[in-house]
Amino acid sequence: MKFSEIVKKLDDIATDNSLTANQDQDPEITGLAAIDLATSGTLSYVEGAKYASGMGKTGASALILPQDKTLQVQAQERGIAWIVTPDPKLLFAKAIRLFYQPYRPTPEIHPTAVIHSTAKVGSDVYIGPHVVIQQRVEIGDGAIVHPNVVIYPDVRIGDRTTLHANCTIHERTRIGADCVIHSGAVIGAEGFGFVPIQTGWFKMEQSGYTILEDDVEVGCNSAIDRPSVGETRVGRSTKIDNLVQIGHGCKIGFGCAIAGQSGMAGGVIIGNRVILAGQSGIANQSKMGDGAIATAQAGILSDVPAGEIFSGTPAMPHKLYLKVAAVYSRLPQMYQFWKQLQRQLGQK
């Protein structure tokens, strides 16, 4: 595909008319690559001045650049075609779609699928081999259910949602439209509900609902539990990585990003556009306000205000954490000074 053709297609799907391009060169583009791995015939991107070091040695034939005149001149001098946009990474993500579309099977119901007579399946649906769909399940139009998926009774799946191979959807689950549930994920299984008694534990049945709103994505081997009563809810357009645990009764807002190996205990409330970095954990009933961020391995034991960044375990405001970390690295030196001071004062 010629570079000029790519520019036109990207300009057609841009929403803010903010693209400009230098088309003095019009190379043939055969693929895309990261800037440090790009070779002749590939399109890459530079996210900002922080990543500009790759400009001098990249083999890319074309680049997507930020609104930075210096980078544009540098590309021009190297004979590299370029597009300028306020958000290079976003435009690069859109460019990938010009070259790659994920596998989408042709609608059909495989003869080995087991579908209960009370289930309702919409039009243009693909149901793969060895799928099990139980009583009173409803599946919307254009949905894709890959092989070996098990859907328990009374589940509703929205239009165009994709369930990848070997995921399991338990009873009383509602999944909206345009969602993606990846392989091995378990949605709506019983929450960890037990009441201590003299002889051990009494099991509290989990009779609530698990609700995923539209455009939610859940990564491989993640688990979202249903509660004893009420609901566990994941808001619209929230993205959940692999190996994430979301406990019973949690409420997660829209547009959140939850990275791998993060976990939250029961009853946690997460606001809108919250970010949880990898291996962060949130204690029972804690709250995080809109736009808050938990950095990697943060242990959230109490509420986090909106817009704040928290780090460490127990988590604290990030600026304070940086000061604490700086002191922590000096503890051996401080200890030696303290011992020396003790000796000077004649103390043991």
Summary of the structure (lengths in Angstrom):
residues: 348
radius of gyration: 25.9
end to end distance: 79.0
largest distance: 87.5
contacts: 1165
relative contact order: 0.06
helix: 19%
strand: 29%
